[in-house]
Amino acid sequence: MSNHLTETEQLLINAQEIAARRFTSPSERAVMDIFDELRAERDRATWATDGREAATVH
C-alpha cells in the first residue's frame, strides 16, 4: 500500500486544516466549501500557467 496522497486528498487535508484554524468546530460543509475554493484556485493557477491568463472561460 502506498502512502502517497493524490492531489485531491492533499487539498482536502489542507481544507480541513484551514477550517480548524478559522473555526472552533468546523462543519463538514465549511470544510467542503474551503475544499471547493482550493480546487478553484488550483484550476485558475493551472489555467494561468498554460499561457491563457487573458482567455475567457465559458
PDB file with SEQRES, HELIX, SHEET and CRYST1 records, atoms N, CA, C and O in Angstrom:
SEQRES   1 A   58  MET SER ASN HIS LEU THR GLU THR GLU GLN LEU LEU ILE          
SEQRES   2 A   58  ASN ALA GLN GLU ILE ALA ALA ARG ARG PHE THR SER PRO          
SEQRES   3 A   58  SER GLU ARG ALA VAL MET ASP ILE PHE ASP GLU LEU ARG          
SEQRES   4 A   58  ALA GLU ARG ASP ARG ALA THR TRP ALA THR ASP GLY ARG          
SEQRES   5 A   58  GLU ALA ALA THR VAL HIS                                      
HELIX    1 AA1 GLU A    7  ARG A   22  1                                  16    
HELIX    2 AA2 GLU A   28  THR A   49  1                                  22    
CRYST1    1.000    1.000    1.000  90.00  90.00  90.00 P 1           1          
ATOM      1  N   MET A   1       0.850  -1.184   0.000  1.00  0.00           N  
ATOM      2  CA  MET A   1       0.000   0.000   0.000  1.00  0.00           C  
ATOM      3  C   MET A   1       0.891   1.241   0.000  1.00  0.00           C  
ATOM      4  O   MET A   1       1.857   1.322   0.758  1.00  0.00           O  
ATOM      5  N   SER A   2       0.564   2.181  -0.836  1.00  0.00           N  
ATOM      6  CA  SER A   2       1.354   3.401  -0.960  1.00  0.00           C  
ATOM      7  C   SER A   2       0.855   4.472   0.005  1.00  0.00           C  
ATOM      8  O   SER A   2      -0.346   4.601   0.240  1.00  0.00           O  
ATOM      9  N   ASN A   3       1.794   5.239   0.559  1.00  0.00           N  
ATOM     10  CA  ASN A   3       1.433   6.348   1.437  1.00  0.00           C  
ATOM     11  C   ASN A   3       1.309   7.645   0.669  1.00  0.00           C  
ATOM     12  O   ASN A   3       1.047   8.694   1.257  1.00  0.00           O  
ATOM     13  N   HIS A   4       1.494   7.587  -0.638  1.00  0.00           N  
ATOM     14  CA  HIS A   4       1.417   8.781  -1.476  1.00  0.00           C  
ATOM     15  C   HIS A   4      -0.034   9.242  -1.607  1.00  0.00           C  
ATOM     16  O   HIS A   4      -0.914   8.468  -1.985  1.00  0.00           O  
ATOM     17  N   LEU A   5      -0.269  10.517  -1.289  1.00  0.00           N  
ATOM     18  CA  LEU A   5      -1.616  11.078  -1.384  1.00  0.00           C  
ATOM     19  C   LEU A   5      -1.837  11.663  -2.766  1.00  0.00           C  
ATOM     20  O   LEU A   5      -0.914  12.201  -3.378  1.00  0.00           O  
ATOM     21  N   THR A   6      -3.051  11.555  -3.248  1.00  0.00           N  
ATOM     22  CA  THR A   6      -3.393  12.214  -4.501  1.00  0.00           C  
ATOM     23  C   THR A   6      -3.496  13.717  -4.245  1.00  0.00           C  
ATOM     24  O   THR A   6      -3.596  14.156  -3.099  1.00  0.00           O  
ATOM     25  N   GLU A   7      -3.472  14.485  -5.307  1.00  0.00           N  
ATOM     26  CA  GLU A   7      -3.611  15.932  -5.173  1.00  0.00           C  
ATOM     27  C   GLU A   7      -4.946  16.283  -4.513  1.00  0.00           C  
ATOM     28  O   GLU A   7      -5.014  17.208  -3.703  1.00  0.00           O  
ATOM     29  N   THR A   8      -5.989  15.559  -4.852  1.00  0.00           N  
ATOM     30  CA  THR A   8      -7.316  15.807  -4.276  1.00  0.00           C  
ATOM     31  C   THR A   8      -7.313  15.524  -2.779  1.00  0.00           C  
ATOM     32  O   THR A   8      -7.877  16.295  -2.002  1.00  0.00           O  
ATOM     33  N   GLU A   9      -6.683  14.427  -2.368  1.00  0.00           N  
ATOM     34  CA  GLU A   9      -6.599  14.118  -0.945  1.00  0.00           C  
ATOM     35  C   GLU A   9      -5.819  15.197  -0.194  1.00  0.00           C  
ATOM     36  O   GLU A   9      -6.194  15.578   0.915  1.00  0.00           O  
ATOM     37  N   GLN A  10      -4.743  15.685  -0.793  1.00  0.00           N  
ATOM     38  CA  GLN A  10      -3.953  16.729  -0.156  1.00  0.00           C  
ATOM     39  C   GLN A  10      -4.758  18.014  -0.027  1.00  0.00           C  
ATOM     40  O   GLN A  10      -4.672  18.703   0.990  1.00  0.00           O  
ATOM     41  N   LEU A  11      -5.545  18.343  -1.061  1.00  0.00           N  
ATOM     42  CA  LEU A  11      -6.397  19.533  -0.990  1.00  0.00           C  
ATOM     43  C   LEU A  11      -7.426  19.403   0.120  1.00  0.00           C  
ATOM     44  O   LEU A  11      -7.707  20.375   0.820  1.00  0.00           O  
ATOM     45  N   LEU A  12      -7.987  18.217   0.289  1.00  0.00           N  
ATOM     46  CA  LEU A  12      -8.970  18.004   1.358  1.00  0.00           C  
ATOM     47  C   LEU A  12      -8.318  18.157   2.729  1.00  0.00           C  
ATOM     48  O   LEU A  12      -8.900  18.767   3.626  1.00  0.00           O  
ATOM     49  N   ILE A  13      -7.133  17.617   2.897  1.00  0.00           N  
ATOM     50  CA  ILE A  13      -6.409  17.775   4.163  1.00  0.00           C  
ATOM     51  C   ILE A  13      -6.139  19.253   4.426  1.00  0.00           C  
ATOM     52  O   ILE A  13      -6.322  19.735   5.544  1.00  0.00           O  
ATOM     53  N   ASN A  14      -5.705  19.964   3.395  1.00  0.00           N  
ATOM     54  CA  ASN A  14      -5.464  21.404   3.535  1.00  0.00           C  
ATOM     55  C   ASN A  14      -6.740  22.129   3.936  1.00  0.00           C  
ATOM     56  O   ASN A  14      -6.708  23.014   4.791  1.00  0.00           O  
ATOM     57  N   ALA A  15      -7.858  21.762   3.329  1.00  0.00           N  
ATOM     58  CA  ALA A  15      -9.141  22.386   3.657  1.00  0.00           C  
ATOM     59  C   ALA A  15      -9.505  22.132   5.119  1.00  0.00           C  
ATOM     60  O   ALA A  15      -9.982  23.033   5.808  1.00  0.00           O  
ATOM     61  N   GLN A  16      -9.283  20.914   5.587  1.00  0.00           N  
ATOM     62  CA  GLN A  16      -9.576  20.593   6.981  1.00  0.00           C  
ATOM     63  C   GLN A  16      -8.700  21.410   7.934  1.00  0.00           C  
ATOM     64  O   GLN A  16      -9.170  21.897   8.963  1.00  0.00           O  
ATOM     65  N   GLU A  17      -7.431  21.550   7.578  1.00  0.00           N  
ATOM     66  CA  GLU A  17      -6.513  22.316   8.423  1.00  0.00           C  
ATOM     67  C   GLU A  17      -6.892  23.799   8.457  1.00  0.00           C  
ATOM     68  O   GLU A  17      -6.855  24.425   9.517  1.00  0.00           O  
ATOM     69  N   ILE A  18      -7.253  24.354   7.313  1.00  0.00           N  
ATOM     70  CA  ILE A  18      -7.670  25.763   7.256  1.00  0.00           C  
ATOM     71  C   ILE A  18      -8.927  25.960   8.094  1.00  0.00           C  
ATOM     72  O   ILE A  18      -9.009  26.900   8.885  1.00  0.00           O  
ATOM     73  N   ALA A  19      -9.901  25.076   7.923  1.00  0.00           N  
ATOM     74  CA  ALA A  19     -11.152  25.183   8.674  1.00  0.00           C  
ATOM     75  C   ALA A  19     -10.896  25.102  10.183  1.00  0.00           C  
ATOM     76  O   ALA A  19     -11.495  25.844  10.962  1.00  0.00           O  
ATOM     77  N   ALA A  20     -10.014  24.207  10.580  1.00  0.00           N  
ATOM     78  CA  ALA A  20      -9.712  24.051  12.007  1.00  0.00           C  
ATOM     79  C   ALA A  20      -9.027  25.296  12.580  1.00  0.00           C  
ATOM     80  O   ALA A  20      -9.217  25.627  13.750  1.00  0.00           O  
ATOM     81  N   ARG A  21      -8.237  25.980  11.761  1.00  0.00           N  
ATOM     82  CA  ARG A  21      -7.580  27.210  12.227  1.00  0.00           C  
ATOM     83  C   ARG A  21      -8.559  28.366  12.328  1.00  0.00           C  
ATOM     84  O   ARG A  21      -8.378  29.251  13.164  1.00  0.00           O  
ATOM     85  N   ARG A  22      -9.586  28.379  11.501  1.00  0.00           N  
ATOM     86  CA  ARG A  22     -10.507  29.518  11.422  1.00  0.00           C  
ATOM     87  C   ARG A  22     -11.777  29.366  12.241  1.00  0.00           C  
ATOM     88  O   ARG A  22     -12.380  30.365  12.634  1.00  0.00           O  
ATOM     89  N   PHE A  23     -12.192  28.136  12.503  1.00  0.00           N  
ATOM     90  CA  PHE A  23     -13.454  27.897  13.204  1.00  0.00           C  
ATOM     91  C   PHE A  23     -13.214  26.999  14.412  1.00  0.00           C  
ATOM     92  O   PHE A  23     -12.381  26.094  14.370  1.00  0.00           O  
ATOM     93  N   THR A  24     -13.949  27.258  15.484  1.00  0.00           N  
ATOM     94  CA  THR A  24     -13.812  26.460  16.698  1.00  0.00           C  
ATOM     95  C   THR A  24     -14.169  25.006  16.438  1.00  0.00           C  
ATOM     96  O   THR A  24     -13.432  24.098  16.822  1.00  0.00           O  
ATOM     97  N   SER A  25     -15.282  24.793  15.796  1.00  0.00           N  
ATOM     98  CA  SER A  25     -15.732  23.439  15.490  1.00  0.00           C  
ATOM     99  C   SER A  25     -16.302  23.444  14.070  1.00  0.00           C  
ATOM    100  O   SER A  25     -17.517  23.529  13.888  1.00  0.00           O  
ATOM    101  N   PRO A  26     -15.427  23.352  13.065  1.00  0.00           N  
ATOM    102  CA  PRO A  26     -15.888  23.494  11.678  1.00  0.00           C  
ATOM    103  C   PRO A  26     -16.823  22.358  11.253  1.00  0.00           C  
ATOM    104  O   PRO A  26     -16.611  21.190  11.580  1.00  0.00           O  
ATOM    105  N   SER A  27     -17.848  22.741  10.522  1.00  0.00           N  
ATOM    106  CA  SER A  27     -18.779  21.747   9.990  1.00  0.00           C  
ATOM    107  C   SER A  27     -18.184  21.107   8.738  1.00  0.00           C  
ATOM    108  O   SER A  27     -17.236  21.624   8.148  1.00  0.00           O  
ATOM    109  N   GLU A  28     -18.747  19.998   8.355  1.00  0.00           N  
ATOM    110  CA  GLU A  28     -18.333  19.339   7.113  1.00  0.00           C  
ATOM    111  C   GLU A  28     -18.569  20.276   5.930  1.00  0.00           C  
ATOM    112  O   GLU A  28     -17.773  20.313   4.992  1.00  0.00           O  
ATOM    113  N   ARG A  29     -19.661  21.029   5.979  1.00  0.00           N  
ATOM    114  CA  ARG A  29     -19.976  21.977   4.904  1.00  0.00           C  
ATOM    115  C   ARG A  29     -18.894  23.050   4.783  1.00  0.00           C  
ATOM    116  O   ARG A  29     -18.508  23.423   3.675  1.00  0.00           O  
ATOM    117  N   ALA A  30     -18.406  23.544   5.922  1.00  0.00           N  
ATOM    118  CA  ALA A  30     -17.345  24.556   5.900  1.00  0.00           C  
ATOM    119  C   ALA A  30     -16.085  23.984   5.260  1.00  0.00           C  
ATOM    120  O   ALA A  30     -15.444  24.638   4.438  1.00  0.00           O  
ATOM    121  N   VAL A  31     -15.738  22.759   5.642  1.00  0.00           N  
ATOM    122  CA  VAL A  31     -14.555  22.113   5.064  1.00  0.00           C  
ATOM    123  C   VAL A  31     -14.734  21.942   3.560  1.00  0.00           C  
ATOM    124  O   VAL A  31     -13.806  22.204   2.794  1.00  0.00           O  
ATOM    125  N   MET A  32     -15.911  21.506   3.129  1.00  0.00           N  
ATOM    126  CA  MET A  32     -16.141  21.284   1.699  1.00  0.00           C  
ATOM    127  C   MET A  32     -16.166  22.599   0.924  1.00  0.00           C  
ATOM    128  O   MET A  32     -15.726  22.643  -0.225  1.00  0.00           O  
ATOM    129  N   ASP A  33     -16.668  23.657   1.527  1.00  0.00           N  
ATOM    130  CA  ASP A  33     -16.636  24.965   0.863  1.00  0.00           C  
ATOM    131  C   ASP A  33     -15.195  25.427   0.652  1.00  0.00           C  
ATOM    132  O   ASP A  33     -14.852  25.942  -0.412  1.00  0.00           O  
ATOM    133  N   ILE A  34     -14.363  25.243   1.662  1.00  0.00           N  
ATOM    134  CA  ILE A  34     -12.954  25.605   1.536  1.00  0.00           C  
ATOM    135  C   ILE A  34     -12.276  24.705   0.502  1.00  0.00           C  
ATOM    136  O   ILE A  34     -11.477  25.181  -0.304  1.00  0.00           O  
ATOM    137  N   PHE A  35     -12.587  23.428   0.522  1.00  0.00           N  
ATOM    138  CA  PHE A  35     -12.050  22.477  -0.452  1.00  0.00           C  
ATOM    139  C   PHE A  35     -12.400  22.914  -1.873  1.00  0.00           C  
ATOM    140  O   PHE A  35     -11.545  22.899  -2.759  1.00  0.00           O  
ATOM    141  N   ASP A  36     -13.657  23.303  -2.087  1.00  0.00           N  
ATOM    142  CA  ASP A  36     -14.085  23.761  -3.411  1.00  0.00           C  
ATOM    143  C   ASP A  36     -13.293  24.987  -3.855  1.00  0.00           C  
ATOM    144  O   ASP A  36     -12.923  25.105  -5.023  1.00  0.00           O  
ATOM    145  N   GLU A  37     -13.038  25.892  -2.923  1.00  0.00           N  
ATOM    146  CA  GLU A  37     -12.262  27.091  -3.266  1.00  0.00           C  
ATOM    147  C   GLU A  37     -10.808  26.742  -3.562  1.00  0.00           C  
ATOM    148  O   GLU A  37     -10.207  27.317  -4.470  1.00  0.00           O  
ATOM    149  N   LEU A  38     -10.244  25.816  -2.816  1.00  0.00           N  
ATOM    150  CA  LEU A  38      -8.870  25.383  -3.089  1.00  0.00           C  
ATOM    151  C   LEU A  38      -8.767  24.742  -4.475  1.00  0.00           C  
ATOM    152  O   LEU A  38      -7.793  24.962  -5.196  1.00  0.00           O  
ATOM    153  N   ARG A  39      -9.766  23.959  -4.839  1.00  0.00           N  
ATOM    154  CA  ARG A  39      -9.770  23.357  -6.186  1.00  0.00           C  
ATOM    155  C   ARG A  39      -9.868  24.432  -7.250  1.00  0.00           C  
ATOM    156  O   ARG A  39      -9.190  24.360  -8.275  1.00  0.00           O  
ATOM    157  N   ALA A  40     -10.711  25.432  -7.012  1.00  0.00           N  
ATOM    158  CA  ALA A  40     -10.863  26.521  -7.983  1.00  0.00           C  
ATOM    159  C   ALA A  40      -9.559  27.306  -8.116  1.00  0.00           C  
ATOM    160  O   ALA A  40      -9.170  27.682  -9.222  1.00  0.00           O  
ATOM    161  N   GLU A  41      -8.886  27.554  -6.992  1.00  0.00           N  
ATOM    162  CA  GLU A  41      -7.592  28.251  -7.037  1.00  0.00           C  
ATOM    163  C   GLU A  41      -6.577  27.435  -7.834  1.00  0.00           C  
ATOM    164  O   GLU A  41      -5.825  27.984  -8.640  1.00  0.00           O  
ATOM    165  N   ARG A  42      -6.558  26.127  -7.607  1.00  0.00           N  
ATOM    166  CA  ARG A  42      -5.648  25.253  -8.345  1.00  0.00           C  
ATOM    167  C   ARG A  42      -5.937  25.317  -9.834  1.00  0.00           C  
ATOM    168  O   ARG A  42      -5.018  25.408 -10.648  1.00  0.00           O  
ATOM    169  N   ASP A  43      -7.211  25.270 -10.187  1.00  0.00           N  
ATOM    170  CA  ASP A  43      -7.593  25.307 -11.600  1.00  0.00           C  
ATOM    171  C   ASP A  43      -7.226  26.640 -12.242  1.00  0.00           C  
ATOM    172  O   ASP A  43      -6.765  26.674 -13.383  1.00  0.00           O  
ATOM    173  N   ARG A  44      -7.429  27.741 -11.511  1.00  0.00           N  
ATOM    174  CA  ARG A  44      -7.054  29.058 -12.037  1.00  0.00           C  
ATOM    175  C   ARG A  44      -5.545  29.157 -12.227  1.00  0.00           C  
ATOM    176  O   ARG A  44      -5.081  29.715 -13.221  1.00  0.00           O  
ATOM    177  N   ALA A  45      -4.786  28.623 -11.291  1.00  0.00           N  
ATOM    178  CA  ALA A  45      -3.329  28.662 -11.391  1.00  0.00           C  
ATOM    179  C   ALA A  45      -2.863  27.828 -12.583  1.00  0.00           C  
ATOM    180  O   ALA A  45      -1.967  28.243 -13.319  1.00  0.00           O  
ATOM    181  N   THR A  46      -3.458  26.670 -12.773  1.00  0.00           N  
ATOM    182  CA  THR A  46      -3.106  25.823 -13.914  1.00  0.00           C  
ATOM    183  C   THR A  46      -3.443  26.525 -15.209  1.00  0.00           C  
ATOM    184  O   THR A  46      -2.661  26.493 -16.160  1.00  0.00           O  
ATOM    185  N   TRP A  47      -4.591  27.153 -15.252  1.00  0.00           N  
ATOM    186  CA  TRP A  47      -5.027  27.877 -16.448  1.00  0.00           C  
ATOM    187  C   TRP A  47      -4.042  28.990 -16.783  1.00  0.00           C  
ATOM    188  O   TRP A  47      -3.669  29.160 -17.944  1.00  0.00           O  
ATOM    189  N   ALA A  48      -3.621  29.744 -15.782  1.00  0.00           N  
ATOM    190  CA  ALA A  48      -2.718  30.871 -15.994  1.00  0.00           C  
ATOM    191  C   ALA A  48      -1.335  30.404 -16.438  1.00  0.00           C  
ATOM    192  O   ALA A  48      -0.705  31.050 -17.276  1.00  0.00           O  
ATOM    193  N   THR A  49      -0.861  29.301 -15.893  1.00  0.00           N  
ATOM    194  CA  THR A  49       0.467  28.827 -16.263  1.00  0.00           C  
ATOM    195  C   THR A  49       0.488  28.204 -17.650  1.00  0.00           C  
ATOM    196  O   THR A  49       1.559  27.997 -18.221  1.00  0.00           O  
ATOM    197  N   ASP A  50      -0.671  27.908 -18.189  1.00  0.00           N  
ATOM    198  CA  ASP A  50      -0.754  27.386 -19.550  1.00  0.00           C  
ATOM    199  C   ASP A  50      -0.751  28.516 -20.575  1.00  0.00           C  
ATOM    200  O   ASP A  50      -0.942  28.272 -21.766  1.00  0.00           O  
ATOM    201  N   GLY A  51      -0.537  29.743 -20.121  1.00  0.00           N  
ATOM    202  CA  GLY A  51      -0.479  30.877 -21.029  1.00  0.00           C  
ATOM    203  C   GLY A  51      -1.831  31.397 -21.463  1.00  0.00           C  
ATOM    204  O   GLY A  51      -1.943  32.064 -22.492  1.00  0.00           O  
ATOM    205  N   ARG A  52      -2.855  31.099 -20.690  1.00  0.00           N  
ATOM    206  CA  ARG A  52      -4.212  31.512 -21.070  1.00  0.00           C  
ATOM    207  C   ARG A  52      -4.785  32.535 -20.112  1.00  0.00           C  
ATOM    208  O   ARG A  52      -6.004  32.630 -19.977  1.00  0.00           O  
ATOM    209  N   GLU A  53      -3.944  33.299 -19.448  1.00  0.00           N  
ATOM    210  CA  GLU A  53      -4.423  34.231 -18.427  1.00  0.00           C  
ATOM    211  C   GLU A  53      -5.394  35.271 -18.962  1.00  0.00           C  
ATOM    212  O   GLU A  53      -6.154  35.850 -18.186  1.00  0.00           O  
ATOM    213  N   ALA A  54      -5.391  35.523 -20.264  1.00  0.00           N  
ATOM    214  CA  ALA A  54      -6.286  36.526 -20.832  1.00  0.00           C  
ATOM    215  C   ALA A  54      -7.500  35.898 -21.508  1.00  0.00           C  
ATOM    216  O   ALA A  54      -8.318  36.621 -22.077  1.00  0.00           O  
ATOM    217  N   ALA A  55      -7.639  34.593 -21.463  1.00  0.00           N  
ATOM    218  CA  ALA A  55      -8.740  33.915 -22.134  1.00  0.00           C  
ATOM    219  C   ALA A  55     -10.013  34.013 -21.305  1.00  0.00           C  
ATOM    220  O   ALA A  55      -9.963  34.205 -20.090  1.00  0.00           O  
ATOM    221  N   THR A  56     -11.142  33.879 -21.971  1.00  0.00           N  
ATOM    222  CA  THR A  56     -12.445  33.867 -21.306  1.00  0.00           C  
ATOM    223  C   THR A  56     -12.915  32.427 -21.177  1.00  0.00           C  
ATOM    224  O   THR A  56     -12.880  31.665 -22.143  1.00  0.00           O  
ATOM    225  N   VAL A  57     -13.356  32.057 -19.976  1.00  0.00           N  
ATOM    226  CA  VAL A  57     -13.858  30.715 -19.734  1.00  0.00           C  
ATOM    227  C   VAL A  57     -15.371  30.766 -19.799  1.00  0.00           C  
ATOM    228  O   VAL A  57     -15.993  31.613 -19.157  1.00  0.00           O  
ATOM    229  N   HIS A  58     -15.966  29.874 -20.563  1.00  0.00           N  
ATOM    230  CA  HIS A  58     -17.424  29.834 -20.693  1.00  0.00           C  
ATOM    231  C   HIS A  58     -17.958  28.604 -20.022  1.00  0.00           C  
ATOM    232  O   HIS A  58     -19.168  28.379 -20.017  1.00  0.00           O  
TER     233      HIS A  58                                                      
END                                                                             
